[in-house]
Amino acid sequence: MAPTLRSAVRAIARSLLVVPLAMALLVCFAGPAAAARWDAATLTVPADPDGASVTFSEKEIKTGRKIFNDSCGTCHAGGITKTNQNVGLDPETLALATPPRDSVAALVDYLKDPKSYDGEYSIADVHPSLRSSDIFVKMRDLDEDDLRLIAGYILVAPKVQGIQWGGGKIYF
C-alpha cells in the first residue's frame, strides 16, 4: 500500500473510533442533565394570581421560546431589559411588580396592555403589546395562545437557566 493511502486509511479509522466515543460521552453526560430539566415540576408554573397552576409541554416551551426570541428577544435576550436594566424578567422582579406579573394570566394581560412597574400608567406607546400593534408590527400576528406560550417560556426559563435568566451581562 502506498504511504499516502495508509495514512488516509489510518485517519478514517481514527475518526470512526473518535466520533462514536464523543457521541457516547455526550449522551452520558449531557443527556441526563438536559432531560432532568424538563420534568413536570420544571414545566409547571402559576396560571393565575389565585394560585392555580398549569403544566406546559416541552414542545410548548420550545415554541414559546421561538416566539419570544422573534418578538421580544431584541430587548429581552436572556431575561434582561436592555432599555431599563433595573426591571428584568427574573422571578423576583416579576413578583414585586404592581400588580405581580409572576403568572401566565398576569403576563398575558401585560402583553395585551402593558403598565408601568408600579402599575400607575400605560406604557403601550413605548412597549410592544397587542394594544400598540399598529406601532410594533411584530405584535400584529400574535394571538392569545402565542401570548400564553411566551408567558410560559418566561416563567420556565429561570427554572432551566437558573440565575443566568435575568441576571444581566455578568452571565453572558
ZIHU-V166011 format. One record per backbone hydrogen bond with DSSP energy under -0.5 kcal/mol. CO is the residue of the C=O (numbers start at 0). NH is the residue of the N-H. E is the energy in kcal/mol with one decimal. If there is no record, write none. Layout:
BEGIN
CO_NH_E + CO_NH_E
END
This chain:
BEGIN
1_5_-2.3 + 2_6_-2.3 + 3_7_-1.9 + 4_8_-2.4 + 5_9_-2.6 + 6_10_-2.3 + 7_11_-2.2 + 8_12_-2.6 + 9_13_-2.7 + 10_14_-2.3 + 11_15_-2.2 + 12_16_-1.2 + 13_16_-0.5 + 13_17_-2.9 + 14_18_-2.2 + 15_19_-0.6 + 16_20_-1.3 + 17_21_-2.8 + 18_22_-2.5 + 19_23_-2.6 + 20_24_-2.3 + 21_25_-2.3 + 22_26_-2.5 + 23_27_-2.5 + 24_28_-2.5 + 25_29_-2.3 + 25_30_-1.2 + 26_31_-0.7 + 28_32_-0.6 + 29_33_-2.5 + 30_34_-2.7 + 31_35_-2.3 + 32_36_-0.8 + 33_36_-0.6 + 34_37_-1.3 + 35_38_-0.8 + 38_42_-1.9 + 39_43_-0.7 + 40_43_-0.5 + 42_44_-0.5 + 42_55_-2.6 + 44_53_-2.7 + 45_103_-2.3 + 46_104_-2.4 + 47_50_-1.6 + 51_46_-3.0 + 51_47_-1.1 + 53_44_-2.6 + 53_55_-0.6 + 56_60_-2.1 + 57_61_-2.4 + 58_62_-2.4 + 59_63_-2.8 + 60_64_-2.5 + 61_65_-1.9 + 62_66_-2.5 + 63_67_-2.9 + 64_68_-3.0 + 65_69_-2.4 + 66_70_-2.8 + 67_71_-3.4 + 67_72_-1.8 + 71_74_-1.2 + 71_75_-2.3 + 72_76_-0.9 + 74_81_-2.7 + 75_78_-2.2 + 76_79_-1.1 + 77_165_-3.4 + 78_88_-3.3 + 79_81_-0.5 + 80_83_-0.8 + 83_86_-1.8 + 85_87_-0.6 + 89_93_-2.2 + 90_94_-2.3 + 91_95_-1.7 + 92_96_-0.7 + 93_96_-0.6 + 93_100_-3.1 + 96_98_-0.5 + 102_106_-2.3 + 103_107_-2.6 + 104_108_-2.4 + 105_109_-2.1 + 106_110_-2.5 + 107_111_-1.3 + 108_112_-2.2 + 110_129_-1.9 + 111_130_-1.9 + 113_122_-2.4 + 115_118_-2.1 + 116_97_-2.5 + 120_115_-2.7 + 122_125_-1.8 + 122_126_-1.7 + 129_132_-1.3 + 131_134_-1.4 + 131_135_-2.7 + 134_136_-1.0 + 135_138_-1.8 + 136_139_-1.3 + 138_141_-1.1 + 142_146_-2.1 + 143_147_-2.0 + 144_148_-2.3 + 145_149_-2.4 + 146_150_-2.5 + 147_151_-2.4 + 148_152_-2.4 + 149_153_-2.5 + 150_154_-2.0 + 151_155_-2.0 + 152_156_-2.7 + 153_157_-0.6 + 155_158_-1.2 + 155_159_-1.4 + 156_160_-3.4 + 157_161_-1.2 + 160_163_-1.2 + 161_164_-1.6 + 163_165_-0.7 + 163_166_-1.4 + 167_170_-1.7 + 168_171_-1.3
END
